[in-house]
Amino acid sequence: MSAIAGIYHMNHEEFHPEQGDAMMEQLRRYPANQIWDWRAKGVFLGCHAQWITPESVGEVLPFYDRERGLSITADAIIDNRTELFEQLQITRDDRPNMPDSLLILLAYEKWGERCPCYLIGDFAFMIWDERKRSLFGARDFSGNRTLYLARSAQLFAFCTTIEPLFTLPGLDKSLNEQWVSEFLAIPMTADAIDCFATVYTHIQQLPPSHSLTVADGSITFTRYCTLEEENKLNYKSDREYEEAFRDVFDTAVRTRVRTHRQVGAHLSGGLDSGSVASFAARTLRENNKPLHTFSYYPLEDFVDFTPRSRVADERHLIQSTVKYVGNIKGNYLNFPELSPYSEIDDWLETMEMPYKFFENSFWLKGIYEQACKQDIGVMLNGQRGNWTISWGPALDYQANLIRQFRWIRFYRELQQYSLSLGVKKSRVMSAVSKKAFPFYGRFTMQKSDYQLPMLINPQFARRTEVFEKLETYGLNNWGFPQSSAYAIRKDQFKQLYFWNINGTIGTKLSLKYLMWDRDPTNDLRVIRFCLSVPDDQFVQNGVDRALIRRATEGYLPDDVRLNQRIRGVQGADGVQRMAASWDGFIGELHQVIADPAVGEYLNTEQLAASLAKIGTEPKPELAFDFNYRILMRSLIFYRFIKKHS
């Protein structure tokens, strides 16, 4: 609930006190309820506090426990408080108002450096142990809160954001070329494979699922959490799986609406955000509080060009959820004055680095601005839902049945899925066969069939050997894993680079707008439960994402709950929004291509070809064209380099 900062002299010597003050001064760009610091010989801890939970109001951070010889500064909301109260034997009188930072401190006293293994929630913290003369800190398993690190001479420093670290002597803003090469080479929204690295050479970050110890002049990193396939549950009936799902998901939602302010939620027309909103609205009704939902829809004159299986304007489904669930105050927003192009500089300032998610940037910013005006303290979302609560890829499941020679089950699933979607069995069979026998497809298709425009300068790519590095992580030159949905899901929980970007966005937005982005579908308890559920609960009787569809009966309207035919798509009107500024956009791209400052990084030959392909008119269907995509990304990178220089 805070931006934290600190400095530690590796040799336990004094350093200039104004160095800590300079870091805290940089954090004043963000709103705060309270700003405090704590100092001892060779140690400075600071906290730029934002009060989100009831227990955080008036909380003293940094907090020094003289009896234990421990001092903590924390950016944290802990969700398994009840469990920790029991494990730490905290009296019932002390529980209601105990801040999460003190829970972390007591957990450290009991379990030492294993304490992050016992914490569920969003957190980054640092603890000074004066008896051991060491610093210990950790970042939550999926990196929902950021923690950046730097070393300057004998000083070790940390901060929630990057800019304050440059107040330390001896640090400059030289670019980390390995990070830049990964950023430019990966077509996905992931920024880099190396989760320790940042865009700057002298700034590192603590990866998700990691802790660190600074002692005796050295820094040690430890990965404390890995997510593997769980032992499969074996309940007696479908109903038992549904009840177990509702129980664990309800707990995740309840613990995430804990705020003394208003609660908001992103709401689309789909299952993930709809389920989050439905469970949250029920919980909030018990406390006589409404749920404020925020939904983006396209420009009024937008003509939907997306395929029949996609829909850009989901208002009819959103309104169905709002009406059915109740206790929801819906906000429907389309931000006609915003576009991906108009928001670049603001996002670069917010992110402190280049970014790729421009398609959603304008409405995401707009929603946060509106929610801030309504005093939203917690903003719920369902971003991780595709891999947890609404998992269930029907075609990949059928392909697995073929490989397992389960022919009767396969035929039944094929037939029912075909009927559900109104698609011929032969068409479904063709798609399943390609998934069941992927090697056959690789022999019959040429490599060029997969080729996408490459943003990175080929010479720069060779010099940094970036594609070779991507191969070691199971990624080909285009950045996409060549495997089934099940293998991709496994990677989602194994490879930390999938997690990092969401935490970066969420932390930076929360500091700017004084609210926390919270995702119940990303709860550690929910993830472990979903990984333990048998596959035939997720795909069943021709229905994909079957478990959540069954479990939300009575929670969501049937037109949302049982919808298998269409899915929402955001940002489809992005190019249309740029119509008035299209000439300026094209003109700036010519500057990008001609500028030698970025030419060593960018594939300017490809950019020129892509610019020719998109033409001079802002055709709406360009919104998902990869030529347009790499041009926008090149422009964002160009603006960052110009700002950086």
C-alpha positions in Angstrom: 0.0 0.0 0.0 3.0 2.2 -0.3 6.2 3.1 -2.1 9.1 1.9 -0.1 12.8 2.9 -0.3 16.0 2.2 1.6 19.8 2.4 1.7 22.2 0.1 3.4 26.0 0.6 3.7 27.5 -2.8 3.0 30.3 -2.1 5.4 28.0 -0.9 8.1 29.4 2.7 7.9 27.5 6.0 8.0 26.5 7.6 4.8 25.2 11.1 4.0 21.7 11.4 5.5 20.6 13.6 2.6 20.9 10.5 0.3 17.8 9.0 1.9 16.0 12.3 1.8 16.7 12.6 -1.9 15.2 9.2 -2.6 12.0 10.1 -0.7 11.8 13.5 -2.4 11.5 11.7 -5.7 8.5 9.8 -4.5 6.6 13.0 -3.7 5.3 12.9 -7.3 2.8 10.3 -6.0 -0.1 11.0 -3.6 0.5 9.8 0.0 -1.4 9.6 3.3 1.8 9.7 5.3 5.5 9.9 4.7 8.0 8.5 7.3 11.5 7.2 7.5 13.7 5.3 10.0 17.5 5.6 10.4 20.2 3.7 12.2 23.9 3.5 11.6 24.4 2.5 8.0 20.7 1.9 7.4 17.9 4.1 6.0 14.3 2.9 5.5 11.5 5.0 4.1 7.8 4.6 3.3 5.5 6.8 1.2 2.3 5.4 2.6 -1.0 5.0 0.8 -3.8 3.7 3.1 -5.9 1.1 1.4 -7.0 -1.4 4.0 -8.7 -0.5 7.3 -5.7 -1.8 9.2 -3.3 0.5 7.3 -4.9 3.7 8.4 -2.5 5.4 10.8 0.0 2.5 10.4 3.6 3.4 11.4 5.9 2.5 8.6 8.8 2.0 8.7 8.2 0.2 12.0 11.0 -0.6 14.5 10.5 -3.4 17.1 13.1 -2.7 19.7 12.5 -5.9 21.6 13.1 -8.1 18.5 15.7 -5.8 17.0 13.8 -5.7 13.7 12.7 -2.9 11.5 10.4 -3.2 8.5 9.2 -1.2 5.6 6.5 -2.8 3.5 4.3 -2.4 0.4 1.9 -5.2 1.1 -1.6 -6.5 1.5 -1.7 -9.9 3.1 -4.7 -12.1 2.3 -4.3 -15.1 4.5 -4.5 -13.2 7.7 -6.8 -15.6 9.5 -4.5 -18.5 8.8 -1.4 -16.5 10.0 -3.2 -15.4 13.2 -3.5 -19.0 14.1 0.0 -20.1 13.1 1.6 -17.1 14.9 -0.7 -17.6 18.0 -1.9 -14.0 17.9 -4.5 -13.2 20.5 -8.0 -12.5 19.3 -8.0 -9.0 20.8 -4.9 -8.1 18.8 -6.2 -9.4 15.5 -8.7 -6.9 14.2 -6.4 -3.9 13.9 -3.1 -5.6 13.4 -1.4 -4.1 10.2 -0.1 -6.5 7.6 3.4 -5.2 8.0 3.5 -6.5 11.6 2.2 -9.8 10.5 5.1 -10.0 8.1 7.5 -9.1 10.8 6.1 -11.8 13.1 6.3 -14.3 10.3 10.0 -13.4 9.8 10.6 -13.9 13.5 9.0 -17.3 13.4 10.2 -18.7 10.1 13.2 -16.5 9.2 14.0 -16.4 5.5 11.3 -19.0 4.7 8.6 -16.5 5.8 7.5 -15.6 2.2 6.5 -19.2 1.7 3.7 -18.6 4.3 2.4 -15.3 2.9 -0.5 -15.0 0.4 -1.1 -11.6 -1.1 0.6 -8.8 -3.0 3.8 -7.7 -1.3 7.3 -6.3 -1.5 9.1 -5.7 1.8 12.5 -5.2 3.4 13.4 -6.1 7.0 16.5 -4.9 8.8 17.7 -7.5 11.3 20.1 -5.6 13.6 21.2 -8.8 15.4 22.3 -10.4 12.2 23.4 -7.1 10.6 21.5 -8.0 7.5 18.7 -6.9 5.2 16.1 -9.5 4.1 13.3 -8.8 1.6 10.9 -10.6 -0.8 8.5 -10.0 -3.6 5.2 -12.0 -3.9 5.0 -15.1 -6.0 3.7 -13.4 -9.2 5.4 -10.0 -8.7 2.3 -7.9 -8.2 4.4 -5.3 -6.5 7.7 -4.1 -7.9 11.0 -3.8 -6.1 14.0 -2.3 -7.9 17.6 -2.6 -6.7 20.9 -0.8 -7.2 24.5 -0.8 -5.9 26.7 2.2 -5.8 30.2 1.9 -4.3 29.5 0.3 -0.9 25.8 1.3 -0.9 22.9 -1.1 -1.6 19.6 0.6 -2.3 16.0 -0.5 -3.1 12.8 1.3 -4.1 9.3 0.5 -5.5 10.1 2.7 -8.5 13.2 3.3 -10.6 13.8 7.0 -10.7 14.7 7.6 -6.9 17.6 5.1 -7.3 19.4 7.5 -9.6 19.8 9.9 -6.8 22.6 7.7 -5.5 26.1 8.8 -6.5 27.8 7.0 -9.4 24.7 5.7 -11.2 23.8 6.8 -14.7 21.0 6.0 -17.1 23.0 3.9 -19.6 20.8 1.4 -21.4 20.9 -2.3 -20.7 21.3 -3.5 -24.3 20.5 -7.1 -23.4 17.2 -6.0 -22.0 16.5 -3.8 -25.0 17.2 -6.6 -27.4 14.8 -8.9 -25.6 12.2 -6.2 -25.5 12.4 -5.6 -29.2 12.7 -9.3 -30.2 9.7 -10.7 -28.3 6.4 -10.1 -30.1 4.4 -10.9 -26.9 3.7 -8.2 -24.4 6.4 -9.7 -22.1 9.2 -7.1 -21.8 12.2 -9.4 -21.2 13.2 -13.0 -20.4 15.7 -11.9 -17.7 13.5 -11.0 -14.8 16.5 -9.6 -12.8 17.2 -7.0 -15.5 15.6 -3.7 -16.3 16.0 -1.2 -19.2 18.9 0.4 -17.3 22.4 -1.2 -16.8 22.7 -0.1 -13.2 19.2 -1.0 -12.0 18.1 -4.5 -11.3 14.8 -5.8 -10.0 13.9 -8.6 -7.6 12.0 -11.2 -9.7 8.6 -12.6 -8.7 8.8 -15.5 -6.3 12.2 -14.4 -5.0 13.7 -13.2 -1.8 17.1 -11.6 -1.1 19.5 -11.3 1.7 22.1 -8.6 2.0 24.8 -9.5 4.5 28.6 -9.6 4.9 29.1 -7.5 1.8 27.2 -9.8 -0.6 23.7 -10.2 -2.0 22.0 -13.6 -2.2 18.9 -14.3 -4.2 16.6 -17.3 -3.5 13.5 -18.5 -5.4 11.1 -19.5 -2.7 8.0 -20.5 -4.7 7.5 -22.7 -7.7 4.2 -23.8 -9.1 3.9 -27.3 -10.5 1.1 -29.6 -11.3 -0.7 -30.6 -8.1 -1.8 -34.1 -7.1 -5.2 -34.4 -8.8 -8.4 -34.2 -6.7 -10.7 -37.2 -6.7 -14.1 -36.1 -5.6 -17.1 -38.3 -6.0 -19.3 -36.0 -8.2 -19.3 -32.9 -10.4 -21.2 -31.1 -7.6 -18.4 -31.6 -5.2 -15.9 -30.0 -7.6 -18.3 -27.1 -8.1 -18.7 -26.5 -4.4 -15.0 -26.7 -3.7 -14.4 -24.2 -6.5 -17.0 -21.7 -5.1 -15.5 -22.1 -1.7 -11.8 -21.3 -2.7 -12.8 -18.6 -5.1 -15.2 -16.9 -2.6 -12.3 -16.8 -0.1 -10.0 -15.2 -2.7 -12.6 -12.5 -3.6 -13.5 -11.8 0.1 -10.0 -11.2 1.1 -9.4 -8.8 -1.9 -12.3 -6.4 -1.2 -10.7 -5.4 2.2 -10.7 -1.6 2.1 -12.1 1.3 4.0 -12.9 3.0 0.7 -15.0 2.0 -2.3 -14.5 -1.2 -4.3 -14.4 -1.2 -8.1 -14.0 -3.9 -10.7 -13.2 -4.1 -14.4 -16.1 -5.7 -16.1 -16.3 -7.1 -19.6 -18.9 -9.5 -21.1 -16.9 -12.6 -20.3 -16.7 -15.2 -17.6 -13.6 -14.1 -15.7 -14.4 -10.5 -14.8 -18.1 -11.4 -14.6 -17.4 -14.1 -12.0 -15.2 -11.8 -10.0 -17.9 -9.1 -10.0 -20.6 -11.5 -9.1 -18.8 -12.9 -6.1 -17.6 -9.4 -5.0 -21.1 -7.9 -5.3 -22.5 -10.6 -3.1 -19.8 -10.1 -0.4 -20.2 -6.3 -0.4 -23.9 -6.6 -0.1 -23.3 -8.1 3.4 -21.6 -4.8 4.4 -24.1 -2.5 2.6 -21.6 -1.4 0.0 -22.1 -1.5 -3.7 -19.6 -2.7 -6.3 -18.6 -0.1 -8.8 -17.9 -1.6 -12.2 -16.0 0.0 -15.0 -16.4 -1.1 -18.6 -14.9 0.2 -21.8 -16.8 0.3 -25.1 -15.9 1.5 -28.6 -16.6 4.9 -30.2 -20.3 5.4 -31.0 -19.7 5.4 -34.8 -17.4 2.4 -34.7 -18.4 -0.4 -37.2 -17.2 -3.7 -35.9 -14.9 -5.4 -38.4 -13.8 -8.3 -36.1 -14.8 -11.9 -37.0 -18.2 -13.3 -36.0 -16.6 -15.1 -33.1 -15.5 -11.8 -31.6 -17.4 -8.7 -30.5 -15.9 -5.3 -29.8 -18.9 -3.8 -28.0 -19.8 -6.0 -25.1 -22.4 -3.7 -23.5 -25.3 -6.1 -24.0 -23.5 -8.8 -22.1 -22.1 -6.5 -19.4 -25.6 -5.0 -18.8 -27.0 -8.5 -18.5 -24.4 -9.3 -15.8 -25.1 -6.1 -14.0 -28.9 -6.6 -14.0 -28.7 -10.3 -13.0 -26.1 -9.9 -10.2 -27.4 -6.7 -8.6 -25.7 -4.5 -6.1 -23.6 -3.1 -8.9 -23.2 0.5 -10.1 -22.1 0.2 -13.6 -19.9 2.8 -15.4 -19.8 2.6 -19.2 -17.0 4.6 -20.7 -15.6 5.1 -24.2 -13.2 8.1 -23.8 -13.6 9.6 -27.2 -10.8 12.1 -26.6 -8.2 9.3 -26.0 -6.2 7.1 -28.3 -3.1 4.9 -28.2 -1.1 7.7 -29.8 -2.3 10.5 -27.5 -1.2 8.6 -24.3 2.3 7.6 -25.1 4.2 10.2 -23.2 2.0 9.8 -20.1 2.5 6.1 -20.1 6.3 6.4 -20.5 6.3 8.7 -17.5 4.2 6.2 -15.5 6.0 3.1 -16.5 9.6 4.5 -16.4 10.4 2.2 -19.4 9.1 1.5 -22.9 5.9 -0.6 -23.1 4.0 -2.7 -25.6 0.4 -2.8 -24.5 -0.7 0.3 -26.5 -3.9 -1.3 -27.7 -5.4 -1.1 -24.2 -3.5 1.8 -22.9 -6.0 4.6 -23.5 -9.0 2.9 -21.9 -7.0 1.4 -19.1 -5.8 4.9 -18.2 -9.2 6.4 -18.6 -10.8 3.8 -16.2 -8.2 4.5 -13.6 -8.8 8.2 -13.8 -12.6 7.8 -13.4 -12.2 5.3 -10.6 -9.9 7.6 -8.7 -12.6 10.3 -8.8 -15.0 7.9 -7.2 -12.6 7.1 -4.3 -12.0 3.5 -5.4 -9.4 1.9 -3.1 -9.4 -1.6 -4.6 -9.9 -2.3 -8.3 -10.7 -6.0 -9.0 -9.9 -7.8 -12.3 -9.8 -11.3 -13.7 -6.6 -11.2 -15.7 -5.2 -14.6 -14.8 -8.6 -16.3 -15.3 -7.9 -17.9 -18.6 -5.2 -20.0 -16.9 -7.1 -20.7 -13.7 -10.8 -20.4 -13.1 -11.9 -20.5 -16.7 -9.4 -23.0 -18.0 -10.7 -25.6 -20.4 -9.4 -25.6 -24.0 -11.9 -28.0 -25.8 -9.8 -28.6 -28.9 -6.6 -29.4 -27.0 -8.5 -31.6 -24.7 -9.9 -33.6 -27.6 -6.4 -33.8 -29.1 -5.2 -35.3 -25.8 -8.0 -37.9 -26.0 -6.8 -39.0 -29.4 -3.2 -39.3 -28.2 -4.5 -41.4 -25.3 -6.6 -43.6 -27.6 -9.7 -42.8 -25.7 -11.8 -43.0 -28.9 -15.3 -43.3 -27.4 -14.8 -40.2 -25.1 -13.3 -38.3 -28.0 -16.1 -39.0 -30.4 -18.7 -38.0 -27.8 -16.8 -34.7 -27.1 -16.4 -34.0 -30.8 -20.0 -34.5 -31.5 -21.3 -32.4 -28.6 -18.8 -29.6 -29.2 -19.8 -29.5 -32.8 -23.5 -29.2 -31.8 -22.8 -26.6 -29.2 -21.0 -24.3 -31.6 -23.1 -25.1 -34.7 -20.0 -26.1 -36.6 -19.5 -29.2 -38.8 -17.8 -32.1 -37.2 -15.3 -32.3 -40.1 -14.2 -28.7 -39.4 -13.7 -29.4 -35.7 -11.9 -32.7 -36.6 -9.5 -30.9 -38.9 -8.6 -28.4 -36.1 -8.2 -31.2 -33.5 -6.0 -33.3 -35.8 -3.5 -30.4 -36.3 -3.2 -30.2 -32.5 -3.0 -34.0 -32.0 -0.3 -34.4 -34.7 1.6 -31.1 -34.7 4.7 -32.6 -36.3 2.8 -33.4 -39.4 1.8 -29.8 -39.8 5.4 -28.7 -39.4 6.5 -31.0 -42.2 3.8 -29.7 -44.6 4.2 -25.9 -43.9 7.2 -23.7 -44.6 8.9 -21.7 -42.0 8.0 -18.5 -44.0 4.3 -19.3 -43.2 5.0 -18.2 -39.7 7.1 -15.2 -40.4 6.2 -12.0 -38.7 7.8 -8.5 -39.2 10.8 -8.2 -37.0 11.2 -5.0 -35.0 14.8 -5.6 -33.8 17.8 -4.6 -36.0 19.2 -7.9 -37.3 22.8 -6.8 -36.6 21.9 -5.7 -33.0 20.1 -9.1 -32.6 23.3 -11.0 -33.7 25.5 -8.9 -31.5 23.4 -9.6 -28.4 22.6 -13.2 -29.5 19.1 -12.6 -28.4 17.4 -15.2 -30.5 19.7 -17.9 -29.2 18.7 -16.8 -25.7 15.0 -17.0 -26.6 15.6 -20.6 -27.9 17.0 -21.7 -24.5 13.6 -20.7 -23.0 11.6 -22.7 -25.5 10.7 -19.8 -27.6 11.3 -19.6 -31.3 12.4 -16.4 -33.2 8.8 -15.1 -33.1 8.4 -15.3 -29.4 5.6 -17.9 -29.3 5.9 -21.3 -27.6 5.5 -24.1 -30.2 3.3 -26.4 -28.1 -0.2 -27.2 -27.0 -2.4 -25.0 -24.7 -1.5 -27.4 -21.9 2.2 -26.8 -22.3 1.6 -23.0 -22.6 -0.3 -23.1 -19.4 2.5 -24.9 -17.7 4.9 -22.3 -18.9 2.6 -19.6 -17.6 3.2 -20.7 -14.0 6.8 -21.8 -14.5 8.4 -18.9 -16.5 8.5 -15.7 -14.4 8.7 -13.4 -17.4 5.0 -14.0 -18.1 4.2 -12.5 -14.6 6.4 -9.5 -14.4 4.7 -7.0 -16.7 1.3 -7.2 -15.0 2.9 -6.4 -11.7 4.8 -3.5 -13.2 1.7 -2.0 -14.7 -0.4 -2.5 -11.6 2.1 -1.1 -9.2 2.8 2.0 -11.2 -0.9 2.7 -11.8 -1.7 2.2 -8.1 0.9 4.7 -7.0 -0.4 7.3 -9.4 -4.1 6.9 -8.8 -4.1 5.8 -5.1 -5.7 2.4 -5.6 -4.7 -1.3 -5.8 -5.3 -3.6 -8.7 -6.3 -7.0 -7.2 -6.9 -10.2 -9.1 -8.7 -13.1 -7.3 -8.1 -15.4 -10.2 -4.4 -15.0 -9.4 -4.8 -16.0 -5.8 -2.2 -18.7 -4.8 -4.9 -20.8 -3.3 -7.1 -20.6 -6.4 -4.1 -21.4 -8.7 -3.2 -24.5 -6.6 -6.8 -25.6 -6.6 -7.2 -25.2 -10.3 -3.9 -27.1 -11.0 -5.3 -30.0 -8.9 -8.6 -30.3 -10.8 -8.8 -33.2 -13.4 -9.0 -32.2 -17.0 -12.4 -33.7 -17.5 -13.9 -31.2 -15.1 -12.6 -28.3 -17.3 -13.9 -29.7 -20.6 -17.1 -31.8 -20.4 -19.9 -32.8 -22.7 -18.7 -30.6 -25.5 -18.5 -27.5 -23.3 -15.2 -25.7 -22.9 -14.3 -23.9 -19.6 -16.9 -26.2 -18.1 -16.2 -26.0 -14.4 -16.7 -22.3 -14.1 -19.8 -22.4 -16.3 -21.4 -25.0 -13.9 -20.1 -23.4 -10.7 -21.5 -20.0 -11.6 -25.1 -21.1 -12.1 -27.1 -18.7 -10.1 -24.2 -16.2 -10.1 -24.2 -15.2 -13.8 -26.9 -14.9 -16.4 -27.1 -17.8 -18.9 -26.3 -15.6 -21.9 -22.9 -14.9 -20.3 -22.4 -18.2 -18.4 -23.1 -20.5 -21.3 -21.8 -18.4 -24.2 -19.3 -20.4 -26.3 -19.8 -18.7 -29.6 -18.4 -15.1 -29.1 -15.7 -13.5 -27.1 -15.0 -9.9 -26.4 -12.0 -8.0 -27.9 -10.8 -4.7 -26.5 -9.1 -1.9 -28.4 -10.6 -2.6 -31.8 -11.3 1.1 -32.4 -7.7 2.1 -31.6 -6.8 3.2 -35.2 -10.1 4.9 -35.7 -9.4 7.0 -32.6 -6.2 8.2 -34.3 -7.9 9.5 -37.4 -7.4 13.2 -36.5 -3.7 12.7 -35.6 -2.9 10.1 -38.4 -0.8 12.5 -40.4 1.2 13.4 -37.3 1.6 9.7 -36.6 2.9 8.9 -40.1 5.2 12.0 -40.0 6.7 10.9 -36.7 7.3 7.4 -38.0 9.4 8.9 -40.8 11.4 10.6 -38.1 11.9 7.2 -36.4 13.1 5.6 -39.5 15.6 8.4 -40.3 17.0 8.8 -36.7 20.4 7.1 -36.2 19.9 7.2 -32.4 17.4 4.4 -32.7 18.6 2.9 -36.0 21.1 0.7 -34.3 18.3 -0.9 -32.3 15.4 -0.9 -34.7 14.9 -2.7 -38.1 14.4 0.5 -40.0 14.2 -1.4 -43.3 11.3 -3.4 -42.0 9.7 -0.3 -40.5 9.8 1.4 -43.9 8.2 -1.6 -45.5 5.5 -1.8 -42.8 4.8 1.9 -43.2 4.2 1.4 -46.9 1.9 -1.5 -46.2 -0.4 0.3 -43.8 -0.8 3.2 -46.3 -1.8 6.8 -45.6 -5.3 6.3 -44.4 -6.3 5.2 -40.8 -8.3 2.1 -41.8 -9.9 0.7 -38.6 -9.0 -2.9 -39.4 -5.3 -2.1 -39.0 -5.8 -2.2 -35.2 -4.6 -5.8 -35.1 -2.3 -5.8 -38.1 1.2 -6.7 -37.1 2.8 -4.1 -39.4 0.8 -1.4 -37.5 1.7 -3.0 -34.2 5.5 -2.9 -34.7 5.2 0.7 -36.0 3.5 1.7 -32.8 6.0 -0.1 -30.7 8.9 1.5 -32.6 7.4 4.9 -32.0 7.0 4.2 -28.2 10.6 3.0 -28.1 11.7 6.1 -30.1 9.9 8.4 -27.6 11.6 6.7 -24.7 15.0 7.0 -26.3 14.5 10.7 -27.0 13.3 11.3 -23.4 16.2 9.2 -22.1 18.8 11.2 -24.0 
